[in-house]
């Protein structure tokens, strides 16, 4: 009787292993980017901490691994981007709660006297919070993603 040898491949198991690994890497990167978005939202809340009117910030997922932090609040946008003309007249003791390129909110005082379209006061100086928050978080984001990938490669749970 002739000798009979059968060879089989474990390619199905190998392919399943690689699919699971890719999914774990993608999940880890997505979780890390989501945490960065949460950190950005926290920075935005620092800016509006002393405001009577609290804007709502929403974290939205554009696609896997990409998040945005947005608000539809017009007052926040006026302050963040600035305006060319200001139509409001403030009291002489007016001190703003926020400062340009400063993440934080302070006591401030004074009051709004009136608003008129006839007023053409110098515009609101842009606070540039969005740019500042992005510039603060961006350099550390690459390192956080590298650490997450290194933790997965070492077999650790991400974020530890």
C-alpha positions, 0 to 999 in steps of 0.5 A: 500500500502506498504512503499517503500524506495530507498537507493542510493549511491554517490560512483561515486561522492566520487570516482570522488572527490578522483581522482581529489584530487589525480590528484591535489596532483600529479600535485602539487608535479610535479610542485614543483619538476620541480621548483627544477630542474629550480633552479638547472639549474640556479645554473649551469648557475652561474658556466658558467656565465663568459665563452665565450663558453656557454653550453646548459643545458636541463631539461628533465622529466624522469617520473612524479615527476622526472626531470634531468638537463643535458648537453652534453658539453664535456668541462663542463664534463671535469671540473665537473668530472676532468681528469687524464691527461691534454694535454694542456699547459697554459701561466704562468699567467693562472688563472682559471675562476672556482674553485673546489667546488665553485658555481660561475665563475670569471674573470680568465686570461691567454691563451692556448699555445698549445695542444699535446698528448706528454704532460702528465701534471697533470689532471684537478682537479674536480670541483664537481659542480653536487654533490655540487648543488645536496647537496645544493638543496636536503635538501630543496626539502623535505621541499618544497614538504611538504609545497606544500602538506600542502597548498593543504590540507589546500585548498590553491593554491600551491606555495603561 
